[in-house]
Amino acid sequence: MNVPFVDLKAQYSTIRDEIHDAMENILENTAFIGGKPVADFEKAFAAYCGTSFCVGTSSGTSALHVALSACGVGEGDEVITVPNTFIATAEAIEHSGAAFRFVDVDEATSNIDPALIEEAITPKTKAIMPVHLYGRPAPIDEILGIAEKHGLMVIADSAQAHGAVCNGKKMGEGVRAAGFSFYPGKNLGAYGDAGALVTNDEKVAEKARSLIDHGRKDKFAHSSSGFNYRLDAMQAAILDVKLRHLDEWIENRRRVAARYRELLAPLDIEVARHDADCESVYHIFPVWHDDRDRLRERLGERGIACGIHYPIPLHLQEAYARLGLGEGDFPVAERLARRELSLPVYPEMTDEQIEYVAGALAEELA
Ligand SMILES: *Cc1c(COP(=O)(O)O)cnc(C)c1O
């Protein structure tokens, strides 16, 4: 049996006709940038996130960059974030002109450890950027409490967490802004690069809308020097179709996760925990084991494709060598990086596939 890490084709086959109709509509109208498809999707996604505004962007990275800039984060500022994330989180902070300051994570959640945030706050700190890693919400109420106490903004990297809810709050609620990625493999994925930011602050939304479109005030007047970070109409139309299925897909990811948990419970391996108040949307289903690399190789030989998110924490990346950080600086993030294994998870996974993966793990761990 073959179990791919994700199966975009299986999903496409379930929405083929809807996608083709949407594409044909764009092609017949030949309006490829902006216009109604983008506005329609933005409206639908804002509602989905529980926010008043959504601005579509060219990628998740550009969404995070513009979210920071539109919130007034820039040169001379510091933003607190984590080292166990995709590099785009740190890049976006740098693109805004600010510097990032890492805080280690909580081993139980893989997310920012709220107990370590206050000691990282300096007079330059302007914002906290939690990452809802794997689709599991970071402890947002604690983070918001610390931010409020110190007069900081919370701007979330929600690139893996479309549709997640934590203590009754949707991903856009409570925070100043949140950035999402619609990279094809994300829970809500376009057929190319795309992203969006959401906010309840009209000024932030207006500023972001201008920044993504060359700082435009109108067709010919530019109030600032901006970027070409627009969401294109084709991707917006695809996302509009897919958004209607997202809750059902999340339900199915949770079905896969619950079955994994049941089957893996007797095994000598740590498994992503269930948290009823802050339930993950399982962009990734992580397990942890000292012999991670061997397990990954053996499962690969059995036709099971696993991933690692992420094997090198950002503070140990060559890209950030100039920061002078090293092994031992963020011990929890480092330990997770050595031990994490991402099992296949996608909504269309069959029970047979889940059982095959769990059975293979049981044999390898025996
Ligand atoms: C995917 C991702 C991004 C970047 O999104 P792109 O659309 O690839 O630019 C940022 N942060 C995290 C945590 C991600 O997983």
The ligand as an ORCA input file, in Angstrom:
! r2SCAN-3c Opt
* xyz 0 1
  C       3.449     28.086      5.103
  C       3.893     28.947      6.222
  C       4.243     30.299      6.046
  C       4.449     30.951      4.714
  O       3.457     30.828      3.798
  P       3.745     30.919      2.229
  O       2.382     30.948      1.651
  O       4.521     29.705      1.851
  O       4.506     32.168      1.977
  C       4.514     31.058      7.178
  N       4.488     30.520      8.405
  C       4.194     29.217      8.612
  C       4.171     28.688     10.002
  C       3.904     28.385      7.521
  O       3.637     27.102      7.733
*
